[in-house]
């Protein structure tokens, strides 16, 4: 880990929270844009009051039942972000309000819950992936961490798998086949040893989440690639929207750009088109999940 000449993770995040408290006008447009509140049984007609409850949580207050319910049902769709005209990221605002709401349970309870949540995910990932893959194949998707080689040329990208895709490894292996066909040089990182911190963050343990995320940022930077491509949208949001901005405040810069794999493939469509030689006449179902 680099020596920080600036703020800690919690201090950097707290600064963004304070900026949010200053900038938010309680107009309620983010509440109106949220696709989750109606199915969750929250009345959106008094949107400014719901936002007011979120801001109260962020300021250390009790909040409101409606605001706390919003923090519980947020799916990180991002539909709230373009709804704001005042430079606030409502997704970050709601996520931090969830941390504040969880903090009311007490530090020990929060840490225990976060540890249990992460341990359950970690155990499931290891068991399910090992049931499906031979060790040598698993090593392609979850290679052991190693020290950086200063003499090795940096890869074009680091492919950051996250954790959950390891449970459905055929998807990640197909991605590697596509990258190979494109002639992209890459290094694969992911699995529970390179966690984004969202498991702890969801349970309100922001301190542990920050430590985990900073360690992962350092690991992702070891191959010296200028770009990290993410498979997991949760990792994209947690690292890209929470951890990397805080890291910049702590260390003055970020070591790479972070982009979803869909964007990377969209950029390479001209190279991909000649590779699609077998038609696939299949019926598919699409689940929309915006993550802007």
N, C-alpha and C positions, 0 to 999 in steps of 0.2 A: 504494500500500500504506500502511495506517495505521502510525503509529509504535507499536511495541509497548512497553508499560510493564511487561510481564510476561515470561513465558518464551518461548524459541524453540520451534518445532514439535518439534524433537528432545527438548528438555528436558521439554515437556509430555507427550509420548508416553512418555518414560522414566519419568515420575512415575506414569502409569497402569500401566506394566509393573511397577514396584515395588509398587504397590498389589495387583496381581494375585498377585505372588509372596508377599505377606503373607496374602492372603485365601484362596488356593487350599488345600484340604485334601487334595488328591490322592485324592479318593474314586473317581474314574474314571467317574462317571456320564456325563460329556460324551463319553468314548470309546465307551461302550456305546450312546449315542444316535446316533453318527455313522453315516450310511448309506454312507460311502465306504471305510471301513477293510476291511471284509470283501472286497469286490470287488478292493481293492488288495492283498490277500494279507497283511494285518496281523492277527495273532491278537489278538483283543480280550479274551481271557480274563484277561490280566494288565493290566487297564486302569490301575490305579494306577501301575504301572511306566512305562507310556507317558506318562501325565501327568507323572511325575517327569522323564522325558527332555525333555519340552517345557519344564518349569520350569528345567531345567539349561541348556538353550539360552538361555532368557531371562536367566539369571544370568551368561551369558558362558562357559558350559562347553561340552563337546563334544556333549552330548545323547546320544541313542541312535539306532540305525538305524530303529527303529519310529517314534520321535517325528519324525525327519526325514521319513520316508515320509508321515506324517500331514500335515505341512506342504505336501508336494508334491501331495497328492490332494484337499485340502480344496476344496470347491466353494462355500463360503459358504452352504450350505443353511440354516444357523441352527437346525437341529434340536437342536444341543447347548445352546443358550441356555436354554430352559426346563428343561433337565435339571439345571442347577446350582442348588443351594439356598443358596449362600454369596455371592451378589452378583457372581460373576465372569462376565465375558462370554467364554466359551471361544472364540468365533469370533475375537475380537480377540486373545486369547492365542495361538492357533495362527498367525494372520497375523503377529504380531510375532515368533513363534518362527521362521517362515520367513525373515523379514528377518535374524534373528540367524544362521540357518544359512547364508544366502547371504553374509553378511559374512565368513565364514571364508575366502572366496575372495580377499579383499583388495579395498581400495577401488577401485583402478583397474579391475580385472576387473569388479566390480559396476557401476561407472559405464558402462563400455563396453557391457556386456550390456543395461543399461537403455536406453541411447541407441539401440542397435540394435533392441530390442524395440519402442520407441515409434516409431522411424522407419519400421519395416515396417508397423505398424498405420496410421500417418499416411498413408503413400504409398498403401496399399490403399484407405483410406477416400476419399481425394481422387480417385483414378482411377475407382473403381467408381461413385461418386456422379455424377461428371461424364459418364460414359458413358451414364447413365440420364436425366439431367435437363438441360433447357435452363438457361442461366445465370440467367434471371429467376426460374425456379422454384426453383433451388438457393438463391437468395438468401433465399427464405422460410424455409428450414430452417437456413441457415448465414449469417445476415446479418453484415455487417462490424461489428466492435466500434466503438462510438462513445461519445463522452463523455456523461455523464448530463446531462439537461436539467432544471435546477431548477424550471422553470416548467411542466413537463409533469406532469399528474396520474399518480400511480403506477398501473400495471396491476393487475388483480386477482391475477395470478400471473405468474411467470416460468416458461415451459416449457423445462426443461433437457433437451435431447435426448441428451446424451452424444455419443459418436462412432459406435458401431457401427450405430445405426439409420439413419445417413446412407447406409449401404450398401444398405438396403432402404427407400428413401425413400417408397414408397407408404404404408407404415405411419405414418410421421410426418405425411405430408400428410393422411391420414385423421383423425389426432388433431386436426389444426388445423381440419378441417371440423366435427368434433364440438364443439370449443370455440367455433367461430363459431355453430353452431346453438344452443348453450347461452347465447350472448350474453356469454361470458366475455372480458374484455379481457386480453390477454397480450402478453408479449414473448418471442421465441424466442432462446435461446442454446444453443450447443453446438459440436460439431466439435472438431478438434484444438487450436484456439486457446483453447478453454475446457475443458481436460482436467482430469479429477478427480485424476490422479496415480497411478492404479492400475497403469498400465503400468510405471512406474518402481518402484512399491512391490512388485510381484510379483517383480521381479528383485533386490530387497533394497536399492535405492537410496532409503532413507527420506528422506535430506536433500533430494534433488531432488523427490521426491514431495510433501514438505511445502511446498516453495517453490511448486511448480505448483498445489497445492490451495489455498494461501492466496491466490495471484493469482486463481484462479477464484472463490473466495468473494467477493473484492472486486468482480470483474466482475459476478457474479450479483446483488450488492447494489446496483449502480448504478441500476436502474430504481426502486428504493425500494419494491418489492413486499414485503409481509410474509411471502409464501409462495412457495417455489420447488417446482415439481412436477417430479419426475424420471421419465423414461422408463426409463432403464437401471438395473437392480438393482445392478450393480457400482458405478456412480456413487453410488447411494443409500447403499451400505455404506461406500464409501471416503470420501465427503464427510461423510455423516451420522454414521458410527460412529468414524471415525479423525480426519478433519481438523477438523470443527466443534467437537468437544470440546477438541481442542488449541487451536483458535483462541480459544475462550472463555477458556482459561487464559492465552493470550498477551495478549488485548485486553479481557478482562473481560465480554464479552457476544458474542452472535452476531447477525448482521443480519437473519436470516430463519428461518422454520421450513422444514424440508425433508421432503417427503412423496412417496411413490410415486404415480404417476398412477392406479393401480388404486384406491387409497384415495380419491383425489379424485373419481373417477367413481362410486364406491360412495356417497359423500356426496350426489351429485347424481342418484341413481337416479330420484327422483320427477320430476325435470325431464327425464330421459332417456327415460323410458317412453313419453311421447306422441310421441317422435321415431321410435320403431321401428314403422314402418307397413308395411314389406314383410317378410313372413316369409322366413326363410332356412333352408330344409329341407336342411341339409348334414350330412354325417358329419364329425366332427372328432376329432383325437387331441390329448389334453392331456398335457403333460409337467409333472409336479409339481416345483416348485422353490421350496420355502419360503425366504423371506428376511425373517424377523421382525426 
